[in-house]
């Protein structure tokens, strides 16, 4: 999918295409519509860069392992 944003809007908002991608990724992540990995893909940035943008927007960062065991649950820790 391609999204076209009129150049005059980008100019008025003093935004680059990269700025717009990051803003979209941050908002979708904030709305719990996408996870951290997908937000990085939308923004086109590395996780540490996205984390800085999330923190700047006043959002917490939640990263989970990409894969869980076959039962879908994280490994349990022993008490001892």
C-alpha positions as protocol buffer text, in pm:
chain_id: "A"
residue {
  index: 1
  type: UNK
  ca { x: 0 y: 0 z: 0 }
}
residue {
  index: 2
  type: UNK
  ca { x: 118 y: 347 z: -77 }
}
residue {
  index: 3
  type: UNK
  ca { x: -9 y: 652 z: 105 }
}
residue {
  index: 4
  type: UNK
  ca { x: 7 y: 990 z: -66 }
}
residue {
  index: 5
  type: UNK
  ca { x: 25 y: 1302 z: 148 }
}
residue {
  index: 6
  type: UNK
  ca { x: 10 y: 1633 z: -35 }
}
residue {
  index: 7
  type: UNK
  ca { x: 342 y: 1816 z: -34 }
}
residue {
  index: 8
  type: UNK
  ca { x: 184 y: 2140 z: 90 }
}
residue {
  index: 9
  type: UNK
  ca { x: 67 y: 1963 z: 406 }
}
residue {
  index: 10
  type: UNK
  ca { x: 415 y: 1824 z: 466 }
}
residue {
  index: 11
  type: UNK
  ca { x: 563 y: 2171 z: 415 }
}
residue {
  index: 12
  type: UNK
  ca { x: 314 y: 2338 z: 652 }
}
residue {
  index: 13
  type: UNK
  ca { x: 379 y: 2073 z: 913 }
}
residue {
  index: 14
  type: UNK
  ca { x: 752 y: 2097 z: 851 }
}
residue {
  index: 15
  type: UNK
  ca { x: 757 y: 1718 z: 805 }
}
residue {
  index: 16
  type: UNK
  ca { x: 966 y: 1489 z: 595 }
}
residue {
  index: 17
  type: UNK
  ca { x: 840 y: 1152 z: 475 }
}
residue {
  index: 18
  type: UNK
  ca { x: 1055 y: 991 z: 747 }
}
residue {
  index: 19
  type: UNK
  ca { x: 897 y: 1215 z: 1014 }
}
residue {
  index: 20
  type: UNK
  ca { x: 552 y: 1113 z: 897 }
}
residue {
  index: 21
  type: UNK
  ca { x: 638 y: 742 z: 905 }
}
residue {
  index: 22
  type: UNK
  ca { x: 770 y: 773 z: 1261 }
}
residue {
  index: 23
  type: UNK
  ca { x: 465 y: 972 z: 1373 }
}
residue {
  index: 24
  type: UNK
  ca { x: 233 y: 710 z: 1224 }
}
residue {
  index: 25
  type: UNK
  ca { x: 425 y: 424 z: 1385 }
}
residue {
  index: 26
  type: UNK
  ca { x: 426 y: 595 z: 1727 }
}
residue {
  index: 27
  type: UNK
  ca { x: 52 y: 661 z: 1712 }
}
residue {
  index: 28
  type: UNK
  ca { x: -37 y: 308 z: 1598 }
}
residue {
  index: 29
  type: UNK
  ca { x: 183 y: 166 z: 1875 }
}
residue {
  index: 30
  type: UNK
  ca { x: 29 y: 402 z: 2132 }
}
residue {
  index: 31
  type: UNK
  ca { x: -318 y: 286 z: 2025 }
}
residue {
  index: 32
  type: UNK
  ca { x: -211 y: -80 z: 2066 }
}
residue {
  index: 33
  type: UNK
  ca { x: -287 y: -140 z: 1699 }
}
residue {
  index: 34
  type: UNK
  ca { x: 62 y: -277 z: 1622 }
}
residue {
  index: 35
  type: UNK
  ca { x: 345 y: -422 z: 1826 }
}
residue {
  index: 36
  type: UNK
  ca { x: 694 y: -282 z: 1870 }
}
residue {
  index: 37
  type: UNK
  ca { x: 851 y: -482 z: 1587 }
}
residue {
  index: 38
  type: UNK
  ca { x: 582 y: -374 z: 1342 }
}
residue {
  index: 39
  type: UNK
  ca { x: 613 y: -13 z: 1458 }
}
residue {
  index: 40
  type: UNK
  ca { x: 984 y: -29 z: 1374 }
}
residue {
  index: 41
  type: UNK
  ca { x: 896 y: -161 z: 1028 }
}
residue {
  index: 42
  type: UNK
  ca { x: 637 y: 113 z: 968 }
}
residue {
  index: 43
  type: UNK
  ca { x: 879 y: 380 z: 1085 }
}
residue {
  index: 44
  type: UNK
  ca { x: 1170 y: 229 z: 895 }
}
residue {
  index: 45
  type: UNK
  ca { x: 1399 y: 269 z: 1195 }
}
residue {
  index: 46
  type: UNK
  ca { x: 1594 y: 50 z: 1437 }
}
residue {
  index: 47
  type: UNK
  ca { x: 1434 y: -36 z: 1773 }
}
residue {
  index: 48
  type: UNK
  ca { x: 1654 y: 203 z: 1971 }
}
residue {
  index: 49
  type: UNK
  ca { x: 1547 y: 496 z: 1752 }
}
residue {
  index: 50
  type: UNK
  ca { x: 1180 y: 406 z: 1788 }
}
residue {
  index: 51
  type: UNK
  ca { x: 1226 y: 372 z: 2164 }
}
residue {
  index: 52
  type: UNK
  ca { x: 1362 y: 727 z: 2180 }
}
residue {
  index: 53
  type: UNK
  ca { x: 1060 y: 853 z: 1985 }
}
residue {
  index: 54
  type: UNK
  ca { x: 818 y: 662 z: 2210 }
}
residue {
  index: 55
  type: UNK
  ca { x: 981 y: 801 z: 2523 }
}
residue {
  index: 56
  type: UNK
  ca { x: 979 y: 1152 z: 2376 }
}
residue {
  index: 57
  type: UNK
  ca { x: 603 y: 1110 z: 2319 }
}
residue {
  index: 58
  type: UNK
  ca { x: 562 y: 1010 z: 2685 }
}
residue {
  index: 59
  type: UNK
  ca { x: 495 y: 645 z: 2607 }
}
residue {
  index: 60
  type: UNK
  ca { x: 639 y: 339 z: 2775 }
}
residue {
  index: 61
  type: UNK
  ca { x: 827 y: 79 z: 2578 }
}
residue {
  index: 62
  type: UNK
  ca { x: 711 y: -283 z: 2587 }
}
residue {
  index: 63
  type: UNK
  ca { x: 917 y: -534 z: 2395 }
}
residue {
  index: 64
  type: UNK
  ca { x: 843 y: -903 z: 2413 }
}
residue {
  index: 65
  type: UNK
  ca { x: 1039 y: -1199 z: 2281 }
}
residue {
  index: 66
  type: UNK
  ca { x: 955 y: -1273 z: 1920 }
}
residue {
  index: 67
  type: UNK
  ca { x: 883 y: -1640 z: 1991 }
}
residue {
  index: 68
  type: UNK
  ca { x: 742 y: -1838 z: 2277 }
}
residue {
  index: 69
  type: UNK
  ca { x: 756 y: -2213 z: 2336 }
}
residue {
  index: 70
  type: UNK
  ca { x: 499 y: -2435 z: 2161 }
}
residue {
  index: 71
  type: UNK
  ca { x: 241 y: -2382 z: 2439 }
}
residue {
  index: 72
  type: UNK
  ca { x: 247 y: -2007 z: 2373 }
}
residue {
  index: 73
  type: UNK
  ca { x: 349 y: -1918 z: 2727 }
}
residue {
  index: 74
  type: UNK
  ca { x: 679 y: -1781 z: 2853 }
}
residue {
  index: 75
  type: UNK
  ca { x: 896 y: -2023 z: 3053 }
}
residue {
  index: 76
  type: UNK
  ca { x: 812 y: -2039 z: 3423 }
}
residue {
  index: 77
  type: UNK
  ca { x: 1082 y: -1956 z: 3670 }
}
residue {
  index: 78
  type: UNK
  ca { x: 1151 y: -2185 z: 3960 }
}
residue {
  index: 79
  type: UNK
  ca { x: 1120 y: -2046 z: 4310 }
}
residue {
  index: 80
  type: UNK
  ca { x: 1443 y: -2195 z: 4428 }
}
